[in-house]
Amino acid sequence: YSLIPTGYIGHSTSFFDAYPTSDPKRAKQLLQQAGVETPVPVDFAYREGDMYTKETAELRRQLEKDGLFKVSVKAVEWTRYQ
């Protein structure tokens, strides 16, 4: 899990090394211990366009699948998104 692709300077797998699998139950416990109510609201703006709409739908699906997050999405015109 890295924003920097393999083969580029700065790529690292430190997140994957620390968290090789997801654990939604543990995540919910940690959020509750911290006093955070679930689902956690997330506002997500993305650039308008069919490709970005599809990507955003998938990100939303993944974030909401375990009930930890409630994602609100908003398409934004490119000139405003920049």
C-alpha positions in Angstrom: 0.0 0.0 0.0 1.9 3.0 -1.3 1.0 6.0 -3.3 4.4 5.7 -4.9 4.6 2.9 -7.4 7.1 0.1 -7.1 10.4 1.0 -8.7 10.2 4.7 -7.9 12.4 6.3 -5.2 10.3 6.6 -2.1 8.2 3.5 -2.6 7.8 1.6 0.6 5.6 -1.2 2.0 5.7 0.0 5.6 1.9 0.3 5.8 1.4 -3.2 4.3 4.1 -4.6 6.6 2.3 -3.2 9.7 -1.2 -4.0 8.5 -1.1 -7.0 6.1 -4.9 -7.6 6.4 -7.9 -5.5 7.3 -9.5 -6.0 10.7 -12.8 -4.0 10.7 -13.7 -5.3 14.2 -10.5 -4.1 15.7 -10.8 -0.8 13.8 -14.3 -0.3 15.3 -13.0 -1.1 18.8 -10.2 1.4 18.4 -12.6 4.1 17.2 -15.0 3.4 20.1 -12.1 3.6 22.6 -11.2 7.0 21.1 -14.8 8.1 21.5 -15.5 8.2 17.8 -19.0 7.2 16.7 -19.4 5.1 13.6 -20.0 5.4 10.9 -17.5 8.2 10.6 -18.7 10.8 8.1 -16.3 11.4 5.2 -16.7 14.2 2.6 -15.0 13.3 -0.6 -14.7 15.7 -3.6 -13.5 14.4 -6.9 -13.0 15.7 -10.4 -16.0 15.4 -12.7 -15.8 12.8 -15.4 -17.0 9.2 -16.0 -13.7 7.6 -15.1 -13.5 9.6 -11.8 -17.1 8.8 -11.0 -16.4 5.1 -11.3 -13.2 5.3 -9.2 -15.0 7.3 -6.6 -17.9 4.8 -6.5 -15.4 2.0 -5.8 -13.6 3.9 -3.1 -16.9 4.7 -1.5 -18.0 1.0 -1.7 -14.8 -0.1 0.0 -14.9 2.5 2.7 -18.6 1.8 3.5 -18.6 -2.0 3.3 -17.8 -2.6 7.0 -20.0 0.2 8.3 -17.1 2.2 9.7 -17.6 5.1 7.3 -20.4 7.0 5.6 -19.1 8.7 2.5 -20.6 11.8 0.9 -19.3 12.4 -2.6 -19.3 15.5 -4.7 -18.2 15.9 -8.3 -16.3 19.2 -8.8 -15.5 20.9 -12.1 -11.8 20.6 -13.0 -11.1 24.3 -12.8 -12.4 24.4 -9.3 -10.9 21.0 -8.3 -7.4 22.1 -9.1 
